[in-house]
Amino acid sequence: MISVKEKKEKRKKRHKKIRSRISGTAQIPRLCVFRSNRHIYCQLIDDQKGHTIASASDFEVKKASLKGLNKKVAVAYQVGKLIARKAKEKNIKKIVFDRGGFAYHGRVKAVADGAREGGLEF
């Protein structure tokens, strides 16, 4: 059985490999996703300056209105739509998606789908 420490180290190794290939600019920022067991967070980052342009998390989404069997995925989808709305306010239309070493499945995919529906292009 894999320990929690080993699991985190493997994810960080995958993330480092992904980050070696992608980076964000002011015009095309990087949408970075972090998923914990309870929450999901995402940020638009300009890697050239090292600044966060916008951020969103499930703390900003009204969870009471969402119903269904898989509530975490529904909340993640709303977080994606929220970050897309914040990007539009800053005149950002294109992004680079950074899944953060997580599998492109479930909540991470839901954030991407919500961002696409909100008008962002990957």
C-alpha positions in Angstrom: 0.0 0.0 0.0 1.3 3.5 -0.9 1.6 5.9 2.0 0.2 9.4 1.8 3.8 10.9 1.7 4.7 8.7 -1.3 1.5 9.6 -3.1 2.2 13.4 -2.7 5.8 12.9 -3.9 4.6 11.1 -7.0 2.1 13.9 -7.8 4.8 16.6 -7.3 7.1 14.7 -9.6 4.4 14.5 -12.3 3.6 18.2 -11.8 7.2 19.2 -12.2 7.4 17.2 -15.5 4.2 19.0 -16.7 5.5 22.4 -15.7 8.8 21.9 -17.6 6.7 22.0 -20.8 4.1 24.7 -20.1 4.2 28.3 -18.7 1.9 31.2 -18.8 2.2 34.8 -20.0 0.2 38.0 -19.4 -1.8 37.4 -22.6 -2.1 33.6 -22.2 -1.9 32.8 -18.5 -1.6 29.3 -16.9 -4.8 27.9 -15.3 -3.4 26.0 -12.4 -5.7 23.5 -10.5 -5.2 22.1 -7.1 -7.5 19.4 -5.7 -7.6 18.3 -2.1 -9.9 15.8 -0.6 -12.5 18.4 0.4 -11.8 21.5 -1.8 -10.7 22.6 -5.2 -8.8 25.7 -6.1 -7.6 27.3 -9.4 -5.5 30.3 -10.3 -4.6 32.2 -13.4 -0.9 32.8 -13.2 1.6 34.9 -15.2 4.8 32.9 -14.9 7.0 35.6 -16.5 6.2 38.1 -13.7 5.4 35.5 -11.1 1.9 37.0 -10.3 -1.5 35.5 -9.8 -3.9 37.3 -12.1 -7.1 35.8 -10.7 -8.2 32.9 -8.4 -11.3 31.0 -7.5 -12.2 28.2 -5.2 -15.2 26.3 -4.0 -15.5 28.7 -1.0 -16.9 31.3 -3.4 -19.5 28.9 -4.9 -22.9 28.5 -3.4 -23.0 24.8 -2.7 -26.6 24.7 -1.2 -28.2 25.2 -4.6 -26.3 22.3 -6.2 -28.0 18.9 -6.0 -27.0 15.5 -7.3 -25.1 12.4 -6.5 -21.7 13.8 -7.2 -21.7 17.2 -5.5 -17.9 17.7 -5.6 -17.9 17.4 -9.4 -20.8 19.9 -9.7 -19.0 22.4 -7.4 -15.8 22.0 -9.4 -17.7 22.8 -12.6 -19.0 26.0 -11.0 -15.5 26.9 -10.0 -14.4 26.6 -13.6 -17.2 28.9 -14.7 -16.3 31.3 -12.0 -12.6 31.5 -13.0 -13.7 32.0 -16.6 -15.9 34.9 -15.6 -13.0 36.5 -13.6 -10.7 36.0 -16.7 -13.3 37.7 -19.0 -13.3 40.7 -16.6 -9.5 41.0 -17.2 -9.9 40.5 -21.0 -8.3 37.1 -21.0 -9.7 34.6 -23.6 -6.9 32.0 -24.0 -5.2 30.0 -21.3 -2.8 27.1 -20.8 -4.3 24.4 -18.6 -2.1 23.0 -15.8 -3.7 19.9 -14.2 -1.2 20.0 -11.4 -0.1 16.4 -11.6 -3.6 15.2 -11.1 -5.3 12.8 -13.6 -7.5 14.6 -16.1 -10.6 13.0 -14.7 -13.5 13.8 -12.3 -13.1 17.2 -10.6 -10.1 18.4 -12.6 -11.9 17.7 -15.8 -15.1 19.4 -14.5 -13.0 22.6 -13.8 -11.8 22.5 -17.4 -15.3 21.9 -18.8 -16.7 24.8 -16.7 -13.9 27.1 -17.9 -14.6 26.1 -21.5 -18.3 26.7 -21.1 -17.5 30.1 -19.5 -15.7 31.1 -22.7 -12.0 30.3 -22.2 -10.0 28.7 -25.0 -7.3 26.1 -24.2 
